[in-house]
Amino acid sequence: MVSLMVWLGVLTVVSIVVVLALLMRGDRGGGDGLPHFRPGTRAFEAALTLGPLKAAIEQRRLEHEHEADPVRKERLQRELLYLVEQVPRLQAIVDAKDESPGRGYIGFDNLPADQD
């Protein structure tokens, strides 16, 4: 029984080491849903940001479509424009495979409060 537990422990450690090596390599296979860029780079952050940004745009579009209050509808329209403007910039970073250091976080910018 102990030898089985030792083997399971060894297999766990080896699995962790292999996964970490693949993540640190920055060269991913494609089917894992992760970007093919080194973590911490502008391209890596942009690639991970595009999906949530596009989802937020779709959410705002649906809200805008069903909003009855004209003030809220106008705010949603400005938010939509602000979010949509970010897509080509982020896509250009991905397309350029920009390996320069990123911002240090994943995420898109929201409409600043001073524009309310």
N, C-alpha and C positions, 0 to 999 in steps of 0.2 A: 504494500500500500504506500509506503514511504517513497519508493522509487517512482511510482506513478505520479505522486505529488511533486517530486523533484523534476521529472520530465515536463510536467505541465508548467511549472515555474520557469524552466529553461525556455520552453516554447513561447511563453508569454514575453519574456525578456527579449528573445530574438525577434518576435513580431514587432515589439515596440521599437527596437533598433532599426529594423527594416523600414517601418513607416516613417520614423524620424529622418532617416537617410533620404527617402524619397521626397519628403517635404522640403528638406534643406537643399536638395539638388536643384529645385526650381524647374525641372523638366518633367512635366506631368504627362500622363498617357492620353488624356483627352476625354475619356469616358467618366472621369471622376467629378466633373462639374466645377473644378477649380481652374483658375486662370493659368496660363502657361508662362507665367512670369515669376521672377524671384520676389518673394515676400518683402514688403517694405519699399518697393519701387512704385513710381507713379503709375506705371502700366498695371501692376498688380492691383493697386487700390482702385483705379478707374474701372478695370474689368469687373471687380466685385461690386462696384457701385452702380453700374449700368442697369442691372436687373431690378434692384429695389427702386431705382429712380423711375424706370419705365412703369413699374407697378404703381408708384405714387401718382404718376401722371394719369394713368388710367383711372385710379380712384378719384382724383380731382375732377376728371372729365365726367364721370358718373354723377358725382355730387353736383357739379355745375349744371348738368342736364336736368336734374330733378329739383334744383333749388328754386324756391318761389320768392324769397326775400331779395330784392334788387341790390341791396348793400352787400349781402353775403355773396350773391352771384358775381358781383363786380370784383370782390376780393378773390374769389375762386378763379376768375379769369386772369387776374394778375399773377396769382400763384402758378397757374398753368403756364403762362408765358415764361415766367422765371425758371420753372423746372425744365421746360422744353428747350430753352436756350442752353442748358448744360449738357444735353445729350451729344451734340456734335463735338463739343470741346473734349468730353470724356472719350468719345469714340476715336477722335484724332490721337489722343494719348495712347490708346490701345493699339491703333493702327501703326503708330510710329514705334511701338515697342519701347517706350520711354523707360529706360532703366535707371534714371536719376532718382535720388531719394524722394519718397512720397511725403505726404503731410503727416503721417503717423497715425492715421485713422481711416476707416472706410465710411463713406457716407456722402450724400449730396447736400447742397446748401438749400436752406429754406428761405423764403422771402423775408428779408430783414424786417424787424418790428417797426423801424422808422418809416417804412413804406406803407404802414397800415392806414 
